[in-house]
Amino acid sequence: MLLIPVLWLAGSCEKEATTKFGEQYKKTIYIVHAQGMEYSKDHNYENQTDNIMISVYCGSTEPITKDVSVTLKLDTHALDSLNHLNGLGNAKYVPKALLPAEFYSLTDFNVTIKKGAQFGVLNIPVHFTGLDADIPYALPITIVSNDANYDINPKLASIVYQPTMISKYSGLYSGTSKVSTETSAKSITPKLKALSANTIRIPIHNLVDDKEFISTNYMLLTIGDDKKSIRISPIGNALVTDDGDSQYDEDLMQFTLHYSYVENGKTKSVHSVIRNVEALEEE
């Protein structure tokens, strides 16, 4: 007698497990990473050709049953809106500038989300050679419509994509810098800024590394074709002289620098050894 309800219950659970409820909510189109509109991604100067990829997603509980074509557009209004919002109460905010058209190729603003898939990609070929590294360029893209008349999420319909330029030599470093006339070295953690595939900007010794002092407190490191030798030159009005024999160790991700600079009318010779923080963390 006890077997009957148990078997009935098992059969009931099996039926319930295979029940299909269908679509649970409306299909909605949106751009991935569009929260707050602002999105940045690293791009390496060493890549002669590159791509900005904007992913368009169809949110649903079931796959789409036919291809969906989504139309997007370049939207300067979205860029203006982001700059306005970020600038409110932030006097130090630097407005993003529209990426000049000569640095990318975009003629087709349509993305196809294939049947059975949930996203499609707008692939934008770009190149960054000659791009000013000190200007925060961005590409604003907005969804206009889709041929299935699915809802478009208004909070995720626009993205302001900012490419952040890097190189194999850029990043945060840690080490020491010693003036020849001083008895001990100073600990430094300079952030090296990529200006091209083989040139980086670095603060002089332990001078203030604020951007407003770029023309006086920074120098340029140019890495040779051998990826070892380094040429040091001044930036702007900085009084820097290359003392020679500066080297880069690719295995250690380490710079050894020899140079002189003038401060308060006095010439100071400097020996610095700095290593990429990423390399230190891996040890």
C-alpha positions as CSV (number, residue, x, y, z in Angstrom):
1,M,0.0,0.0,0.0
2,L,2.9,2.4,0.7
3,L,4.4,1.9,-2.8
4,I,1.5,3.5,-4.6
5,P,1.8,7.1,-3.4
6,V,5.6,6.9,-3.7
7,L,5.4,5.9,-7.3
8,W,2.8,8.5,-8.0
9,L,5.0,11.2,-6.5
10,A,8.0,10.1,-8.4
11,G,6.0,10.2,-11.7
12,S,4.7,13.6,-10.8
13,C,8.2,15.0,-10.1
14,E,9.5,13.6,-13.4
15,K,6.7,15.3,-15.3
16,E,7.3,18.6,-13.5
17,A,11.0,18.5,-14.3
18,T,10.4,18.3,-18.0
19,T,7.7,21.0,-18.1
20,K,8.6,24.0,-20.4
21,F,7.4,27.4,-19.3
22,G,8.3,29.3,-22.4
23,E,9.6,32.9,-22.5
24,Q,9.6,34.3,-19.0
25,Y,10.0,38.0,-19.9
26,K,10.3,40.2,-22.9
27,K,13.4,39.9,-25.1
28,T,15.5,43.0,-24.6
29,I,18.4,44.4,-26.6
30,Y,21.3,46.2,-24.9
31,I,25.1,46.9,-25.1
32,V,27.4,44.9,-22.9
33,H,29.5,47.0,-20.5
34,A,27.2,50.0,-21.0
35,Q,26.5,50.5,-17.3
36,G,26.9,54.3,-16.7
37,M,27.9,54.6,-20.4
38,E,31.6,54.8,-19.6
39,Y,33.9,51.9,-20.5
40,S,37.7,51.7,-21.0
41,K,39.9,49.0,-22.4
42,D,43.6,48.6,-22.9
43,H,45.0,48.7,-26.4
44,N,48.7,48.2,-27.1
45,Y,50.7,50.5,-29.3
46,E,52.6,47.5,-30.6
47,N,49.5,46.3,-32.5
48,Q,49.7,47.9,-35.9
49,T,46.1,47.0,-36.5
50,D,43.5,46.6,-33.8
51,N,39.8,46.5,-33.2
52,I,37.2,48.1,-31.0
53,M,34.5,45.5,-30.4
54,I,31.0,46.5,-29.2
55,S,28.9,43.5,-28.1
56,V,25.1,43.8,-28.5
57,Y,23.2,41.3,-26.4
58,C,19.6,40.0,-26.5
59,G,18.4,39.3,-23.0
60,S,15.9,36.4,-22.9
61,T,15.1,33.1,-21.3
62,E,15.0,31.3,-24.6
63,P,17.2,31.6,-27.8
64,I,15.9,33.8,-30.6
65,T,14.3,31.8,-33.5
66,K,15.6,34.0,-36.3
67,D,18.4,36.4,-37.1
68,V,17.9,39.9,-35.5
69,S,19.5,42.9,-37.1
70,V,20.4,45.7,-34.7
71,T,21.2,49.2,-36.0
72,L,23.6,51.5,-34.1
73,K,25.0,54.9,-34.6
74,L,27.8,57.2,-33.7
75,D,26.3,59.4,-31.0
76,T,28.1,62.6,-29.9
77,H,25.1,63.4,-27.7
78,A,26.0,60.5,-25.5
79,L,29.6,61.7,-25.2
80,D,28.5,65.3,-24.4
81,S,26.1,63.9,-21.7
82,L,28.8,61.8,-20.1
83,N,31.2,64.7,-20.0
84,H,28.5,66.9,-18.4
85,L,27.7,64.4,-15.7
86,N,31.3,63.6,-14.9
87,G,32.2,67.3,-14.7
88,L,29.5,68.1,-12.2
89,G,31.4,69.0,-8.9
90,N,34.7,67.7,-10.3
91,A,36.9,70.5,-11.3
92,K,39.7,68.1,-12.3
93,Y,37.7,66.1,-14.7
94,V,39.2,66.1,-18.2
95,P,36.4,65.9,-20.8
96,K,36.7,63.0,-23.2
97,A,37.2,63.9,-26.9
98,L,35.7,62.2,-29.9
99,L,38.2,59.8,-31.5
100,P,39.2,61.4,-34.8
101,A,37.7,59.6,-37.9
102,E,41.1,58.9,-39.4
103,F,41.9,56.5,-36.6
104,Y,39.0,54.1,-37.2
105,S,36.9,52.7,-40.0
106,L,33.1,52.4,-39.5
107,T,30.8,52.3,-42.5
108,D,28.3,49.6,-41.4
109,F,26.4,50.3,-38.2
110,N,24.4,47.0,-38.3
111,V,25.0,44.0,-36.0
112,T,23.4,40.7,-36.6
113,I,22.5,38.4,-33.6
114,K,22.2,35.0,-35.2
115,K,19.4,32.6,-34.7
116,G,20.0,30.6,-31.6
117,A,22.6,33.0,-30.3
118,Q,22.3,35.8,-27.8
119,F,24.8,38.4,-28.9
120,G,26.4,40.0,-32.0
121,V,29.5,42.2,-32.3
122,L,30.1,45.5,-34.0
123,N,33.7,45.2,-35.1
124,I,35.5,48.5,-35.6
125,P,39.0,48.4,-37.2
126,V,41.3,51.0,-35.5
127,H,44.9,52.1,-35.5
128,F,46.5,54.3,-32.9
129,T,49.8,55.4,-34.4
130,G,50.2,59.1,-33.9
131,L,47.3,59.4,-31.4
132,D,48.0,61.9,-28.7
133,A,48.4,59.8,-25.5
134,D,47.4,62.7,-23.2
135,I,44.0,63.2,-24.7
136,P,41.3,60.9,-23.4
137,Y,39.7,59.9,-26.7
138,A,36.4,58.0,-26.9
139,L,34.0,56.5,-29.4
140,P,30.3,56.9,-28.4
141,I,27.9,54.3,-29.8
142,T,24.1,54.0,-29.3
143,I,21.5,51.5,-30.3
144,V,18.9,53.0,-32.7
145,S,16.5,50.1,-33.5
146,N,16.2,46.4,-34.3
147,D,14.1,44.6,-36.9
148,A,12.4,42.3,-34.5
149,N,10.9,45.2,-32.5
150,Y,12.3,43.9,-29.3
151,D,12.6,46.3,-26.4
152,I,15.8,48.3,-26.0
153,N,17.1,48.8,-22.5
154,P,17.3,52.7,-22.2
155,K,19.9,52.5,-19.5
156,L,22.2,50.2,-21.5
157,A,21.6,51.6,-25.0
158,S,24.7,53.8,-25.2
159,I,28.4,53.2,-24.5
160,V,31.3,55.6,-24.5
161,Y,34.3,53.4,-25.3
162,Q,37.7,54.8,-24.3
163,P,40.8,53.1,-25.6
164,T,43.6,53.2,-23.0
165,M,47.0,53.1,-24.7
166,I,49.7,50.9,-23.2
167,S,52.9,49.2,-24.3
168,K,55.0,46.4,-22.9
169,Y,57.1,49.0,-21.1
170,S,54.3,51.0,-19.5
171,G,52.7,50.5,-16.1
172,L,53.4,50.9,-12.4
173,Y,57.0,50.4,-11.3
174,S,58.8,50.2,-8.0
175,G,62.4,50.6,-7.1
176,T,65.1,53.1,-5.9
177,S,66.6,56.3,-7.2
178,K,69.9,57.7,-5.9
179,V,71.6,61.0,-6.4
180,S,75.4,60.5,-6.4
181,T,76.0,63.1,-3.7
182,E,73.5,61.5,-1.3
183,T,74.3,58.6,1.0
184,S,71.1,56.7,0.6
185,A,68.7,56.0,-2.2
186,K,65.0,57.1,-2.3
187,S,62.2,54.6,-2.8
188,I,60.1,55.5,-5.8
189,T,57.0,54.1,-7.5
190,P,56.7,55.9,-10.8
191,K,53.9,55.3,-13.3
192,L,55.4,55.0,-16.8
193,K,53.1,56.3,-19.5
194,A,53.2,54.9,-23.0
195,L,53.5,57.5,-25.8
196,S,54.2,55.0,-28.6
197,A,55.3,51.3,-28.9
198,N,58.9,52.2,-27.8
199,T,58.7,55.5,-26.0
200,I,57.5,56.1,-22.4
201,R,57.3,59.1,-20.1
202,I,58.6,58.9,-16.6
203,P,59.0,61.4,-13.7
204,I,62.6,62.6,-13.0
205,H,64.1,61.1,-9.9
206,N,61.5,61.7,-7.1
207,L,60.1,65.0,-8.4
208,V,56.4,65.7,-8.2
209,D,54.6,63.5,-10.8
210,D,51.5,65.6,-11.3
211,K,50.4,66.2,-14.9
212,E,50.6,69.9,-14.5
213,F,54.4,69.5,-14.2
214,I,54.9,67.4,-17.4
215,S,56.9,70.2,-19.0
216,T,59.4,70.4,-16.2
217,N,59.5,67.2,-14.1
218,Y,59.4,64.5,-16.7
219,M,61.7,62.8,-19.2
220,L,61.4,60.5,-22.2
221,L,62.8,57.0,-22.5
222,T,63.2,55.6,-26.0
223,I,63.9,51.9,-26.1
224,G,66.1,50.8,-29.0
225,D,65.4,48.1,-31.6
226,D,67.5,45.7,-29.6
227,K,64.9,46.1,-26.8
228,K,67.7,46.8,-24.3
229,S,69.4,50.1,-25.0
230,I,67.7,53.3,-23.8
231,R,68.0,56.9,-24.9
232,I,67.0,59.5,-22.3
233,S,65.8,62.9,-23.4
234,P,64.0,65.9,-21.7
235,I,60.3,66.7,-22.1
236,G,59.4,70.3,-22.5
237,N,61.7,72.5,-20.3
238,A,63.1,69.8,-18.2
239,L,66.9,70.0,-17.7
240,V,67.9,66.4,-18.2
241,T,71.0,64.9,-19.8
242,D,71.5,61.2,-20.8
243,D,74.6,59.9,-19.0
244,G,74.7,56.7,-21.1
245,D,74.6,53.0,-20.4
246,S,71.0,52.9,-19.4
247,Q,69.4,49.4,-20.0
248,Y,66.2,47.5,-20.0
249,D,66.0,43.9,-18.9
250,E,63.1,42.2,-20.7
251,D,63.2,39.1,-18.5
252,L,63.1,41.0,-15.3
253,M,60.9,43.9,-16.7
254,Q,63.5,46.2,-15.2
255,F,65.0,49.6,-16.1
256,T,68.5,50.7,-15.0
257,L,68.8,54.4,-15.7
258,H,71.8,56.8,-15.6
259,Y,71.1,60.5,-16.1
260,S,71.7,64.0,-14.7
261,Y,69.2,66.8,-14.1
262,V,69.4,70.4,-12.9
263,E,67.5,71.4,-9.7
264,N,67.8,74.8,-8.1
265,G,70.9,75.5,-10.3
266,K,72.7,72.4,-9.3
267,T,73.4,69.4,-11.5
268,K,72.6,66.0,-9.9
269,S,73.7,62.6,-11.3
270,V,71.1,59.9,-10.8
271,H,71.2,56.1,-10.8
272,S,67.8,54.4,-10.8
273,V,66.7,50.8,-10.8
274,I,62.9,50.2,-11.2
275,R,61.0,47.1,-11.9
276,N,57.4,46.5,-13.1
277,V,55.1,45.8,-10.2
278,E,53.5,43.0,-12.2
279,A,56.8,41.1,-12.4
280,L,57.3,41.6,-8.6
281,E,53.9,40.2,-7.8
282,E,54.5,37.1,-9.9
283,E,57.6,36.1,-7.8
